[in-house]
């Protein structure tokens, strides 16, 4: 078992993200699992990510705030305690269109070799 306290999490930069701050909890340089990473992201009003796609699978779980997800030509608002799955190579964009900070737990599979 490995325990991680928030004070031990390290910030990281994610490509094609704006108006955000992210902390890596597990995976890659943070230790723990080899097949996925877990991060905690905070998106400021107007912040977001994409549009883009990657070969990894992603799970988003909104802890606080509201986030607009645009995928497959559809817009969906994710609120606190909502979750979504983004498949490999699925294009997506996320945008914080509100005035509150959005906090989201993110799990991403390790890229295929």
C-alpha positions in Angstrom: 0.0 0.0 0.0 1.1 3.5 -0.7 -0.4 6.6 0.8 -0.1 10.0 -0.7 -0.9 13.2 1.2 -2.0 16.2 -0.9 1.0 18.1 0.5 3.3 15.5 -1.2 1.7 15.8 -4.7 3.8 17.5 -7.3 2.5 19.9 -10.0 2.7 19.0 -13.6 2.1 20.6 -17.0 -0.4 18.9 -19.4 -0.3 19.7 -23.1 -3.0 21.9 -24.6 -4.4 23.0 -21.2 -5.1 26.6 -20.2 -6.1 28.3 -17.0 -5.5 25.3 -14.8 -3.2 23.8 -12.2 -2.7 20.1 -11.8 -1.1 17.8 -9.2 0.0 14.3 -9.9 -1.1 11.9 -7.2 0.1 8.6 -8.6 1.8 7.2 -11.7 4.8 8.1 -13.7 7.2 10.2 -11.6 4.8 10.1 -8.6 5.2 6.4 -8.1 2.5 3.7 -7.6 0.7 2.3 -10.6 2.5 1.6 -13.9 -0.6 1.3 -16.1 -2.3 4.6 -15.3 -1.8 8.0 -13.6 -4.1 9.9 -11.3 -4.2 13.6 -11.0 -6.1 16.4 -9.4 -6.9 19.4 -11.7 -8.2 22.8 -10.9 -9.7 24.8 -13.8 -10.1 28.6 -13.4 -13.1 30.3 -15.0 -12.4 30.3 -18.8 -9.8 27.5 -18.4 -10.0 24.2 -20.1 -8.2 21.7 -22.3 -8.3 20.7 -26.0 -9.7 20.2 -28.4 -7.5 17.2 -29.0 -7.3 13.4 -28.8 -4.7 11.0 -27.5 -4.2 7.2 -27.6 -4.9 7.0 -23.8 -8.2 6.3 -22.0 -9.4 9.0 -19.5 -11.8 9.1 -16.7 -12.9 12.5 -15.3 -14.7 12.8 -12.0 -15.8 16.3 -11.1 -15.4 17.0 -7.4 -16.6 20.7 -7.4 -18.0 23.2 -9.9 -19.4 22.6 -13.4 -17.4 21.8 -16.6 -18.6 21.7 -20.2 -17.4 18.6 -22.1 -17.6 18.7 -25.9 -17.1 15.3 -27.6 -18.7 13.6 -30.6 -20.4 16.9 -31.6 -22.3 17.0 -28.2 -21.9 19.3 -25.3 -22.5 18.0 -21.8 -22.3 19.8 -18.5 -20.6 17.7 -15.8 -21.4 18.8 -12.2 -20.0 17.7 -8.9 -20.1 13.9 -8.6 -20.5 13.4 -12.3 -18.0 11.2 -14.2 -17.2 10.5 -17.8 -15.0 8.1 -19.8 -13.1 9.3 -22.9 -11.9 6.5 -25.1 -8.6 6.2 -27.0 -8.3 8.7 -29.9 -11.7 10.3 -29.0 -11.5 14.0 -29.6 -12.7 16.1 -26.6 -12.6 19.6 -25.3 -13.3 20.7 -21.7 -14.2 24.3 -20.7 -15.0 26.0 -17.4 -17.7 28.4 -18.6 -18.8 29.3 -15.0 -17.4 31.7 -12.4 -16.2 29.1 -9.9 -13.1 27.0 -9.9 -13.7 23.4 -11.1 -11.9 20.6 -9.3 -11.6 17.3 -11.1 -10.0 13.9 -10.4 -8.4 12.6 -13.6 -7.3 9.0 -14.3 -5.3 8.4 -17.5 -4.1 5.1 -18.9 -0.4 4.7 -19.7 0.2 5.4 -23.5 0.6 2.3 -25.6 4.1 1.4 -26.6 
